[in-house]
Amino acid sequence: MKPAPPTRTPPMARQPASKRRSGDAPARSVGRPKDPGKRAAILAAAKDLFVANGYEATSMEAVAEAAGVSKLTVYSHFGDKPGLFREAVRAAAEGYLPHEVFVLRGRAGARRHLERVARAFVAMVTSPESIAAVRMLAADARLAGELGPVFFEAGPARVRRECAAMLAELGRRGELAMADPERAALHLLVLLKGELIDRALWGCGAGTADPDVEAHIGAVLDLFLAAHGRH
């Protein structure tokens, strides 16, 4: 009678983790956690380069070099150049208008809350980053078709949603009266941009340092509260 052949141990890669010896190398994890410091450095470099050079002239290699990381790291965090542009726009918008600006704290009154948002919004739409992006997209119809929706969703649309949510909460508190917070938010933001955005685009000095800005914000809020304030 022939002896039974020896049992062959399957390769280590196929062994269940519970049956591996303690000295074996651990299985490779799927993906690696992203470094938030590198992400922040990439976004800062991208914002500077997009403003200085425009979209087409800004390469992923240049962003990687300015951020002090590899090109592979840039692609790992953002996927592609449109993805990097989208996140750079979002980061710029959130730098001026973070979520916290729209959070209602205390009972300061609707006007005080609206003033805080209005000043931050005007600072954003007249900022060098915002003006450079609008000029860049306006100058190239093909680029506008590709990146316009990206810019709109990451910047203006996000701000409008946050503003509408704040107005709805002020309505629930009984401090404002409106049937449609989304439309009211749109009206408020368009009124705040007013002539300021045109002056900024044409280099006529609009910005938060302009002495007319506070008067403009005050007049817009007078008009908005005449329509939606509790009388």
C-alpha positions in Angstrom: 0.0 0.0 0.0 1.5 3.3 -1.1 1.8 6.1 1.5 -0.4 9.1 1.0 1.3 12.0 -0.7 2.3 14.9 1.7 -0.2 17.7 2.0 1.0 20.8 0.2 0.6 24.1 2.0 -1.1 26.7 -0.3 0.8 29.8 -1.0 0.8 32.5 1.7 -1.2 34.9 -0.5 -4.1 32.4 -0.4 -4.0 31.6 3.3 -6.6 33.1 5.5 -5.2 35.9 7.7 -6.0 33.9 10.8 -3.7 31.0 9.7 -0.7 33.1 8.9 2.3 33.0 11.2 3.0 36.0 13.4 6.2 36.8 11.5 4.6 36.9 8.1 4.3 40.3 6.3 0.8 41.8 6.6 -1.4 41.9 3.6 -1.3 45.2 1.7 -4.2 47.6 2.5 -6.3 48.9 -0.3 -5.1 52.4 -0.9 -3.4 54.8 1.5 -4.8 57.5 3.7 -4.5 60.9 2.0 -2.2 63.5 3.7 -4.3 66.6 4.6 -1.2 68.7 4.7 -0.3 67.8 1.1 -3.8 68.3 0.0 -3.8 71.8 1.5 -0.4 72.6 -0.1 -1.7 71.4 -3.5 -4.8 73.5 -3.3 -2.9 76.6 -2.3 -0.5 76.2 -5.2 -3.3 75.5 -7.6 -5.2 78.6 -6.6 -2.1 80.8 -7.0 -1.2 79.3 -10.4 -4.7 79.4 -11.8 -5.0 83.1 -10.8 -1.5 84.0 -12.1 -1.4 81.9 -15.3 -5.0 80.9 -16.2 -6.3 77.4 -16.5 -4.7 76.3 -19.8 -1.2 77.5 -18.9 -1.3 75.8 -15.5 0.0 72.2 -15.7 -0.3 69.5 -13.1 3.5 69.3 -13.1 3.7 73.0 -12.2 1.2 72.6 -9.4 3.1 69.6 -8.0 6.4 71.5 -8.1 4.9 74.6 -6.4 3.3 72.4 -3.7 6.5 70.4 -3.1 4.9 67.0 -4.0 5.0 64.6 -6.8 2.7 64.7 -9.8 1.4 61.3 -8.8 0.3 62.8 -5.5 -1.6 65.5 -7.2 -3.5 63.0 -9.4 -4.0 60.7 -6.4 -5.8 63.5 -4.5 -7.8 65.2 -7.3 -8.0 62.7 -10.2 -7.5 65.1 -13.0 -7.1 68.8 -13.8 -10.8 69.7 -13.9 -11.1 67.9 -10.5 -8.3 70.0 -9.2 -9.9 73.2 -10.5 -13.2 72.3 -8.9 -11.7 71.8 -5.5 -9.5 74.9 -5.8 -12.7 76.9 -6.5 -14.5 75.3 -3.6 -11.6 75.9 -1.3 -11.4 79.6 -2.3 -15.2 80.0 -1.8 -15.1 78.3 1.6 -12.1 80.5 2.6 -14.3 83.6 2.3 -17.6 82.0 3.1 -17.2 78.9 5.3 -20.2 77.1 6.6 -19.8 78.8 10.0 -20.6 82.2 8.5 -24.2 80.9 7.8 -24.7 79.4 11.2 -27.1 81.4 13.5 -25.7 81.9 16.9 -27.7 83.6 19.6 -30.5 86.0 19.0 -28.6 88.9 17.3 -31.5 89.7 15.0 -31.9 89.0 11.3 -30.1 92.1 10.1 -26.9 91.3 12.1 -26.8 87.8 10.6 -27.4 89.2 7.1 -24.7 91.8 7.5 -22.1 89.1 8.4 -23.0 87.1 5.3 -23.2 90.1 3.0 -19.7 91.4 3.9 -18.2 87.9 3.4 -20.0 87.4 0.1 -18.9 90.8 -1.3 -15.3 90.0 -0.2 -15.5 86.7 -2.1 -17.1 88.0 -5.4 -14.6 90.9 -5.6 -11.6 88.8 -4.6 -8.6 88.4 -7.1 -9.3 84.7 -7.2 -13.0 85.1 -8.2 -12.3 87.9 -10.7 -9.5 86.0 -12.3 -11.8 82.9 -12.7 -14.7 84.9 -14.2 -12.4 86.6 -16.7 -10.7 83.4 -17.6 -14.0 81.6 -18.4 -15.5 84.7 -20.2 -12.5 84.9 -22.5 -12.7 81.3 -23.8 -16.1 79.9 -24.9 -14.7 76.3 -25.1 -13.2 76.5 -21.6 -16.4 78.0 -20.3 -18.4 75.1 -21.7 -16.0 72.6 -20.0 -15.4 74.4 -16.7 -18.3 76.8 -16.3 -20.6 74.2 -14.6 -17.7 73.1 -12.4 -17.1 76.7 -11.3 -20.8 77.4 -10.8 -21.5 74.3 -8.6 -18.3 74.7 -6.5 -18.8 78.4 -5.9 -22.1 80.2 -6.5 -24.5 77.3 -6.2 -23.0 76.1 -2.9 -23.2 79.7 -1.5 -26.8 80.0 -2.6 -27.8 76.8 -0.9 -26.1 77.8 2.4 -27.7 81.2 2.3 -31.2 79.7 1.6 -30.8 77.3 4.5 -30.0 80.3 6.8 -32.9 82.3 5.5 -35.2 79.3 6.1 -34.0 79.1 9.7 -34.6 82.8 10.2 -38.1 82.2 8.9 -38.7 79.4 11.3 -37.6 81.7 14.1 -40.1 84.2 13.1 -37.5 86.9 12.1 -38.2 86.8 8.4 -41.2 86.1 6.2 -40.8 84.4 2.8 -42.6 81.7 0.8 -39.4 80.5 -1.1 -36.0 80.8 0.8 -34.2 79.6 -2.4 -35.5 82.4 -4.5 -35.1 84.9 -1.6 -31.4 83.8 -1.3 -30.9 84.3 -5.1 -32.5 87.8 -4.9 -30.3 88.8 -2.0 -27.0 87.6 -3.6 -27.8 89.2 -6.9 -28.6 92.5 -5.2 -25.3 92.3 -3.3 -23.3 91.8 -6.4 -25.0 94.7 -8.1 -22.6 97.0 -9.8 -19.7 95.9 -7.6 -18.9 92.8 -9.7 -18.9 94.9 -12.9 -16.5 97.5 -11.3 -14.2 94.7 -10.1 -14.2 93.0 -13.5 -13.3 96.2 -15.2 -10.6 97.2 -12.7 -12.6 100.1 -11.2 -11.5 99.5 -7.6 -14.5 97.7 -6.1 -13.8 95.7 -3.0 -14.2 95.6 0.7 -11.9 98.6 1.1 -14.1 100.7 -1.2 -16.0 103.3 1.0 -19.1 102.8 -1.0 -19.3 99.1 -0.2 -20.8 99.5 3.3 -23.4 101.9 2.0 -24.2 99.5 -0.8 -24.6 96.6 1.7 -26.8 98.7 4.0 -29.1 99.8 1.1 -29.4 96.2 -0.2 -30.4 94.9 3.3 -32.9 97.8 3.7 -34.6 96.7 0.5 -34.4 93.0 1.4 -35.9 93.5 4.9 -38.6 95.8 3.5 -39.7 92.8 1.5 -39.1 89.9 4.0 -38.8 91.5 7.5 -41.4 91.1 10.1 -43.3 94.3 10.2 
